[in-house]
Amino acid sequence: MSKGHETVPFVSLEMANNHMGSVEHGLRIIREFGAVIRDFTEFRFAFKLQYRDLDTFVHPAYKGRSDIKYVKRFEETRLTDSDFQALIAEMRVQGFTPMCTPFDEASVDRIALHGIDIIKIASCALTDWPLLEKIASADKPIIASTAGSNLDDIDRVVSFFMHRDKKLSLMHCVSEYPTPSERFHLNQIDLLRERYPHIPIGYSTHEQPDSTVPIQIAIGKGAQLFEKHVGVPTPEWPLNDYSATPQQVRGWLQAAREALQYCGPSGERVTGGQKERDSLDALSRGVYVRNDVPAGKALTNDDVFFAFPPEPGQVLAQDWSKYHRFVTTAPIAALGALSAVNTEASNARQKILQTVEKVKSLLKEGHIVVPGKADLEISHHYGIDQFDQYGLVMITVINREYCKKLIAMLPGQTHPEQHHLKKEETFMILHGEINIVLDGNERTYHPGDVVVVTRGTRHMFHTENGVVFEELSSTHYKDDSFYTDAAIQDNPHRKTLLTYWM
């Protein structure tokens, strides 16, 4: 059950036949548990009845039989429509959502007549298809218990209600009353959550009334709905072995509250906040310069070292990566600490990730398959901030005596003029179109065109709408690219290399 984006635990208190056929006793049960739930506002609560149309539910030959436990129990606890309506009205007064388990088709009609909000399917009726057809015709949310059912049965029930666009939840349940601890099988909650990820999963409990560990484990496993059999004992009507008193339910809910606090929010990464961050930072290494550094210097790995302890406000080792760039804004003496006071930092990580996603889209658009472990190189000749105008992406498939690369250029990009002295290149256009300038002569190429660039030939590229082309060459050497613009040649930070990008 959700409230906005937040999941609100849903708890159903099951009266069953514990009203003992007395509307006054039923009202007392609802009121005493209403006093309990007022202290647990972080939960949403329902109170659940059971409906059987006893005139048709029990076979005529078995009516009035006292030797059959359930027939005797059902007939002795009969209530009228007006009795049930009085109980439902009191549920709403006490803050409960009325909920009911019907065991026959006539009872589904009675649920609608009484204005009950939620229909519960008992485990014994999970594959009662005539009853399910009737339930599906009602405009109510549905919660189904799954005790004793195999996965094929549950799959069919889920499919049945999903195809009818019904709001369905499932509950793990064991129909032993009370359930021995070795047969709780709470790992079934994991199985149901994994198998039906779009359906809320809960836990219907039949353990000893004083037991609180199962509810805590169920919450830890991500259950969102819970059911508990309840009643109020009297000298005349003692409770059965699996129904809980108001005091026992209070302890059970307190344990659930603690479990929710232990587990915290789900579906998002949560940290301990600034206090935790300060504690971790105090144990981190700081970034220090090896030698005297003047203002205006772009720092590299060779300029710094990492050591403990860090100084207050210092740049830490975790702030230093291939995506970060630090330029000194003031001189720093040897062994001095980097900080926001003496450096200016920039972080290209988001830009790099956006570039990778754009390249993936371009490759997909061109139906181009890339080996999973191919290295990717982003060339940003004038800095990552100008990558949209100047740059390209190279994917190295193999580089031996021969070399194969895939070159991707995004719409509007230009690759500045360069030449090679050692390698000769052959380009084959795979997707899009490109303008290539060879020694000052410009021509537009399209998919299927082949272009040979001999050693020493100056070449530059531009694409208006994006292009992917294959480069086949002799061995690629890192020191064999000579740019006409010396500023590019002198820029040691013009490449970003990624291995795990697919």
BELJOZI-V138291 format. One record per backbone hydrogen bond with DSSP energy under -0.5 kcal/mol. NH is the residue of the N-H (numbers start at 1). CO is the residue of the C=O. Records with the same first field share a line. If there is no record, write none. Layout:
# BELJOZI-V138291
NH=CO, CO
This chain:
# BELJOZI-V138291
3=6
6=3
8=1, 6
9=7
10=224
11=9, 44
12=226
13=11, 46
14=12, 228
15=13, 48
16=48
18=15
20=17
22=19
23=21
26=22
27=23
28=24
29=25
30=26
31=27
32=28
33=29
34=30
35=31
36=32
37=33
38=34
39=36
40=37
43=40
44=9
46=11
47=97
48=13
49=99
51=101
54=52
56=53
57=53
58=54
62=59
63=59, 60
65=62
69=67
72=68
73=69
74=70
75=71
76=72
77=73
78=75
84=80
85=81
86=82
87=83
88=84
89=85
90=86
91=87
92=88
93=89
94=90
95=92
96=91
97=45
98=96
99=47
100=118
101=49
102=100, 120
103=51
108=104, 105
109=105
110=106
111=107
112=108
113=109
114=110
115=111, 112
116=111
117=98
118=98
119=141
120=100
121=143
122=120
125=122
126=123
128=125
129=127
132=128
133=129
134=130
135=131
136=132
137=133, 134
138=134, 135
140=138
141=117
142=167
143=119
144=169
145=121
146=171
149=146
154=150
155=151
156=152
157=153
158=154
159=155
160=156
161=157
162=158
163=159
165=162
166=161
168=166
169=142
170=200
171=144
172=202
174=204
176=174
178=176, 206
179=206
183=180
184=181
188=185
189=186
191=187
192=188
193=189
194=190
195=191
196=192
197=194
199=196
200=168
202=170
203=225
204=172
205=203, 227
209=241
211=208
216=212
217=213
218=214
219=215
220=216
221=217
222=219
223=218
224=201
225=201
226=10
227=203
228=12
230=14
231=244
234=237
243=240
244=229
249=245
250=246
251=247
252=248
253=249
254=250
255=251
256=252
257=253
258=254
259=255
260=256
261=257
262=258
263=259
264=260
276=272
277=273
278=274
279=275
280=276
281=277
282=278
283=279, 280
284=281
286=307
287=315
288=286, 305
289=336
290=303
293=332
296=328
297=294
299=297, 326
303=300
304=300, 301
305=288
307=286
310=284
314=311
315=338
317=285
319=316
320=317
321=319
324=321
325=346
327=344
328=297
329=342
330=342
332=293
335=289
336=333
338=287
340=313
343=339
344=327
346=325
348=323
352=348
353=349
354=350
355=351
356=352
357=353
358=354
359=355
360=356
361=357
362=358
363=359
364=360
365=361
366=362
367=364
368=363
369=367
374=371
375=396
376=498
377=394
378=496
379=377, 392
380=378, 494
381=379
383=380
386=383
387=384
389=386
390=386
391=414
392=379
393=408
394=377
395=406
396=375, 394
397=395, 404
398=404
400=402
403=473
404=398
405=471
406=395
407=469
408=393, 406
409=467
412=463
413=410
414=389
415=461
416=414
418=459
419=482
425=453
426=472
427=451
428=470
429=449
430=468
431=468
433=466
434=445
435=462
436=434, 443
437=460
438=436, 441
439=437, 458
441=438
442=440
443=436
445=434
448=429
449=446
451=427
453=425
454=452
456=420
457=454
459=418
460=437
461=415
462=435
463=413
467=409
468=431
469=407
470=428
471=405
472=426, 470
473=403
474=424
475=401
480=477
482=419, 480
483=481
484=417
486=484
488=485
489=485
490=486
491=488
492=490
494=491
496=378
498=376
501=499
